[in-house]
Amino acid sequence: DFDITTNDETEYKGGIADDIVDGIQLNIHGRINSDGKIVAKKVRFGKSEVIKVSGEVTAVDVENQIIEILSIQFNIDNNTIFRDKSIEEDENFHLISVEVGDSLRINAFEQPDESMLAIKVTRVDDSDETCIEGIVESIESPQFVIDGVTITVSDATDIEGPDQTSIDLLAFFELLLTDVELEVKGLLNEEGILVATSIEFEDDDDDHDDHINKIAVTGVIADFESEAEFTVNGHAITTDENTEYKHGNILDLTTGILIKVKGNVDEEGLILASRILFQNTHDNSNRVELDGEIDTFDSVEDFTVNGNQVTVTDATRYVRGTIDNLILGAEVEIDARLSTDEIYIAYKIKFEDDDS
């Protein structure tokens, strides 16, 4: 814990100095003085519950600094961080660049006046899927509400319980309470209701030690020795009799398969998978990311990253470099799709800085 002090130069966002009372959630930016106290340069008011939303922009008001997604209006201020992780990778991406129909991920919190203030806005490539993460406000089976967004659940919804195991619709509503935090992915229908395709209970932050050991990794299986010894994006993975499989089974584990792994990581960095979800690698709408060194190189049309064979085409885009930078040992981040002959066709290659 730190002692915090303010001065005449302290800037307040979402409130004033008189609003600071015991129990209120604040975000402090400042410096530590010679007495070991933090001198606050900026004080931002908010709640501990951060809402995370991803989906298509339905309205933009540049003059009043507002972005709307899922009928939620997010206020923008000078401290809101903008990032572009879409294929455009616009380094100057900001509010003025946002258009209706853009796919965004927004992290925000509720201010004292109940308006939502965006902490971070990230543009991503187009997706039909919408995601919201937040606190359940009300429940009326088979629906519930998060931050004003009505969500409907069915037997087709993939539901992961608090212990990371699959549960059915009946068990879900038996566990569901207001003030529970969920992550929901789904599709918006014509009535503006989010039809859930998947639901996950979020971890209780009070159980901090367990929380920091949990990890989720998405990538392609490499260095496959057995179902208890393989890697994904350079992470060593193991399984046991409690590992749960979705959209596949233990026999489907092999080199080149795209999976999402959830589990706990030990002190040596080994991930014990509690759940493995097989991704549809033949669906071109799925983005596959390969991150690492070029470990073998015969030509630009024949090289490997983390043991995965990669090729380029005339349509491949390059960031922070050109095709001439494709050499043995180069650090790259590749967006690709897996062809039917198990070769990764790169549509974007980003060269990592040597000093990064």
N, C-alpha and C positions, 0 to 999 in steps of 0.2 A: 504494500500500500504506500501511496505517496501523499504528502501534504500538497495542496494546490492553492495557489493564490492568483488573484486577478489584479489588473491595473487599468488605468484610463485607456490603454490601447487595446484591451481585450475586446474581441468582436464576438457578438452573440448571434446564433442562428436558431430560429424556431422558438425564441423566448427572450426574456430579459433577465438581468441579474436578480431581480426580486422573485423570479420564479424558482430559484434554486432552493429546494427544501430536502429534508431527509427522504431517501428512498427513490428520488427521481433519477432516471437514467440519463447520463451525459456522455458525450464524446469530447475529449479534451485534446487539443493540439497545442504544444508549447515547448518550453525548454527548461532544463533544470538549472537553478541558480547555485551560487556558492554555498547556500544554506541547505541544499538538498531538496528544495521545494520546486514544484513545477509552476512556472509562471505561464499562465494560460494565454496563448495568442488568440485561439478560437475556442469557443464553447458552443457545442451543438446539442440541442435538446432532442430527446427521443425516448423510445421505449426499448426494452431489452428484446422484444419480439420483432425480428426483422422479417418482412414479407419478401418473398422471391417469386417473381412472375416472369414467364416467358411466353411470347405469342406475337400475333400481328398487331401493329399499331393501327388503331381505329380513328385517331384524331391527333393533330399536332397544333399547338398554339404557341408559336415562337414569341410573339409579343408578350404574352402572359407567362411564358416559360412552363408549359404543361404538355405532357405526353399522356395519351390515353390508351390503355390496353385492358381488355376484359371489363370495359366500362369503369375501370378504376383510373382516376386522374392522379398522375404523379407530378408533383412540383419539382422544378429544377432550380438549383441555385449555383453560385459561383464555385462551390465546393464539390458539386457533382462530377464524378469521374466518367469520362466517355472513352470507350474502347471499341475498335472495329475488328472483329474476328471473322468477318465474312470474307468471301473470296476477293472482295474489293480491297481490303486492308488499307482503308483511307486513314493516313496518319493525322489528318486534320478533322476527323469525324467529330461532330458536335451537334447540338440541338438543331442548328440551322440545316444540318444535313439529313435529319430524320424525315422520312416521308411516310404517308399512310400506306400500309401494306408491308412495311419493313418488319423483319423478325428481330425482336429485341429480347434481351434478358435484363431485368431490372431488379436490383436490390434496394429496398426502401424501408423506412420506418414511419410510424405514425407520430405526428407532432401533437403538442398539447391541444391544438384546435381541431384535432382528428383528421387533418389533411395528411396526405402521404408525401414524404420528401424522399426523392431518389438519391441514394448514396452512390450508386454505380449503374451506368447504362452501357450495355454491350450489344453491338449489332452482330448477328450471326446469319448464316445462310438460311434461305427459306425452308420452312418446315410446316407441315400441316398440324403438327402436334403443339398443344398448349400445355404449359406447366405452371402450377402455383404451389408455393410452399408457405404455410402460415398456420394460424391458430383457428380451430373450429369454433364458430360463433353460435351455431344452432344446429339441431338435428331433427329430422323428420323422415324416417326410413321410407323409401330408399334414397333419400337425399340428405345433404347437409350443406352448410354455408361456411366459406372461408372469405373473410374480408368482403362480404357482399356478393361473392360469386357463388351461385347455386351449382352444386355438383351432384350428379346422379350416378348410382352404382348399380351394377347388375352382376349376374353369375359369370359373365364374361370378363369382369374386371380382375386383373392380376393383383392380389392383395398380399402384401408382406406385413406380418405382425410385428410387435415390438421386439420379439426375439429373433427376427429375420427369417422366420419360417412362413410358408404360405398358409393362409387361412381362408375360409369360405365367407360368403356374404353374411350368414347368420352370426358367425363368430365375430366378424368385423363390427357389426352394430352392437353386439354385447360389450365389446371393448371400448367403443367410441364414446367419448365424453367431450363436453365443451371444455375449451382451454387446452385440448390436446393438439400438438403440432404434427401436421401431415405434409407430405409431398405428394401432389396429385398430378398425373399426366393424363391427357385426354384430348378429345376433339370437341370443338364448339358446334352445337346444332343451330338450327335457324332461329330458335327461341333465345339464344344466348346462354344456354345451359351447357356446362362442361360435362360431357359424357366420359367418365373416367375409364381409361384403359389400364392404368396401374396406380396403386396407392401404397405408400410406405409410411410407417410411423417413424417420426424423427426421434433421435436419441435424446434422453434426458441429460441436459448439460450438468446437472448436479452430480451425476456419476462421471466425473471428469476423467478419472484414470482409465475407465473403460472406453470413454468417448475418443480419447486421443489415440488409442490403439486400433480403432476401426478404420478401414480403408476400402476404397472402391477403385478398381482398375479396369479400364476397357482397352482391349487390344488383341493382337494376334498371337496365338500360341507359338512359341519358339523353344528350341532346345528340349524337345519332348523326349524324356526317358521313360516315364510311366505316368499313370494318373496321379501319382503322389510326388512327381518331380518334373516340373516344366517351368517355363518363364512366360510372362506377359509384359511387354514393354520394359524388359530388363528386370522385372520383379520376380523373385523366386516364389513359386506357388506350390503348395501341397494340399492334399485333401484327406479326409478321413471318413469314417462310416456315418458321420452326421452331416456331411456336405449334401446340400440339396441342389438338384439340377432342374432347370426350367428350359423348355423348348428343345430338349435333348437329354442324353443320359451319359453316364461315365464312359461308355464305349465310343462316344462321339469325340472324346478328347484326343486330338492329334495335331501335329504341326500344321500351321496355316489356317486354323479355325479361329474366327473372330468371336470372342466371348467377353462378358462383363463379369468380373469377380468381386464379390463382397466378402470381407472376412476381417480377421484380426492379425496385426503384424507383431512379431515378437522382437526382442532386443537385437537379434541378428538380422532383421529385415525379412525374415521368412513369413509369407502370408498363408495362414491357414484358412482356406476358403469355407465359409459357411453357406455360400450360395453361388452358383455359376449359371449365368443366363447365356444361352447360345443365341448369337445374332444371325440374321439372314444375310450371309456374305454375298449372295448372288443378287441382292436387291441393290441396284445402282443408286438408290436414294440414300443408302447408308454410307456415311463417310468413315473411312478407315484411316487412322493416323499412325504412322510409323515414326518413331523418334529415336535417333541414335547415330552411330558412326556408319559410314559406308565401309563394310568389313571385307568385301571382295569387289573387284572392279575389272571387268573385261572390256566394257564399252558403255556408252550412255544408254544403250538399249539392253544392257545385261550387267546388272550389279545387284548387290544384296545389302540390306540394312537389318541388323539383328537376325541374320539368317534368312530373311524373306527376300525372294527374287523380285526386283523392281525393274520397270522399263519406262521410258518416256515417249511422248508423241509430239507432233508438231503443235498440239494445243496445250502442252504443259506450260504453266506459268512459273516464273522464278522470282523469288523475293530475296533481296540482299545479295544477289549474285546472278550469274548466268549459267548456261549449260556448260560453259568451260570450267566452272568451279566444281563440277562433279568429278571428284578424284578420290582415290583410296584414302580413308581416314577422315574425310569431311564430315562435320557434324551437321545433320539435316533433320528437318521436321517435314514429313511428307504426307499430304492428303492424297488418297488413292482409292481405287476400287479394285476388288479381287476378281480377276477374269476366271472363266471356267477351267482354264488350264493352270490355275493357282499361281498366276503371275500378277503382281500389283502394278496396275497402270496408274502412274502419277499424273494428277491434273494440277497439283501445285507443290513446289519444293521451296522450302524456306531454309536458307543457310543460317546457321547459328553463329553469333559473334564468337571469336576466339576467346575474348575476355569475359564472356557472359557466364 
